[in-house]
């Protein structure tokens, strides 16, 4: 299937350089505004596209796939996570699904460390005070945060991003601990100077900082539920740059308000951009608009992976980032 004859529909605005390259290679329909497509718009796009370039804001379930018709052959997801797509149903319908793994690793790991520092050093409160006009000057006891060197960092999910976080944490003098579905090889553990905990409960209870770096799956939904959050030390902080659904946001909000957890740095939320209003009021919570991977370099690299996946498929070969259910 020659590239220029391949009908490609893009669901969101992408960096200009990526859109230009897509236009050069394929018969592409670009999005004119940056709002998510409605369900009906997605169904219409899938009905006229050979390839749909989707993003994490596009919820493509079995019902929507049933409306796609027979033309759709590939969903090239612009993002590493594919929990927005029913991959099994797509595969049953003969639709390939690809993603863009590895691209966001360093950018997201950088954000984890930024959030750890922001929460422990009370940067959010400091920024608000400095901008409020109420700051009366330096004081020996004002805005006291905590030193991160020597603290225990627990990493929940030791994949690419978790390991990148571990490497950065070591530079800051943090003690690295982790819980993962599968234990890392001994040489990797040694290289990261990381301690494995088979029991998540035991790890959570002993950490000063907890970083969530696992995907959202049925088994990780509310993995950090109210019971497990209560195991954390009152002086501990929690950081999440993966998926909001992993944490029970209502329980976390209650505990932050009660001082049962010292602070939180959140880049993702359980209900997407609909953040719990009570969470917004908390001085001990740093909230970001899902910008952990938001670098120009990263977004362009993601686009390049999408293009390679489509081009390889158009040439009759297996896309390099093909997702199969067993990988999830």
Helices and strands as residue ranges (DSSP letters): G 3-5, E 7-10, H 16-25, E 27-29, H 39-48, E 51-54, H 62-66, E 74-77, H 87-92, E 96-98, H 105-120, H 123-132, E 152-156, H 160-171, E 175-179, H 186-192, E 194-196, H 200-206, E 209-212, H 226-229, E 237-240, G 244-246, H 249-258, E 263-266, H 277-280, E 285-287, H 296-314, G 325-327
